[in-house]
Amino acid sequence: MRFMAKARKPASRSSAHTKGAAHRSAKSRKKKNLPPPPPAQRGGVELVDPRVQAQLKVYDEALALFHQQKFAKAKQELEEVLKGPSKELADRARMHLKIAEQRMKPSAEQNPRTAEEHYQRGVGMMNIGRWDDARESLLKARKAAPKADHIHYALAALDCLTGEADSAMANLKVAIHLRAENRYHARNDEDFAFLQEDPRFTELLYPEKDGMAGQ
């Protein structure tokens, strides 16, 4: 009997070993069956596909132009977004595209009366290259609201687009005097590329450099 009792113990250890191996195997299978992590997203748009990443980059550029009220350029970029693979980005672009097209329409039939209405019409004319009409509307806007910094800024941009450096500098100087933040906007605004080589433009936008040079 003593021999038989001893003979059962190895069988018991073997059984426990088998159960442990089976348990580990089951856990291993569970780990293998876990779903993969969700793809990276931004604003609900998946970014795994490099084509979607490229589409998102164009959309961001279009949105920046849209907020700068450069609707003609924004329209071109938004139309490119529509060609991309992400339906959600395309839907967003389509919404902004409609607004941009509305803003670009000549507003003669609206008969602008207030400074802001003249300003909006002037910007709209700038966006479609109608410089004379743009200037007429922006000058009316400035007359109605002489302390509106964004109107002086728009006139400065128009002056650059039409090659009038002195007038551009004068208008930009007033815009910055009325609102200092316009200095930083002008640094990154491609409409002022015409003035990039003008030392007066550098002094106006980077006064800290001029101060350091005098030390």
Helices and strands as residue ranges (DSSP letters): H 2-32, E 41-42, E 45-46, H 50-67, H 71-81, H 87-104, G 108-110, H 115-127, H 131-144, H 149-161, H 165-178, H 182-187, G 190-195, H 199-205, H 207-213
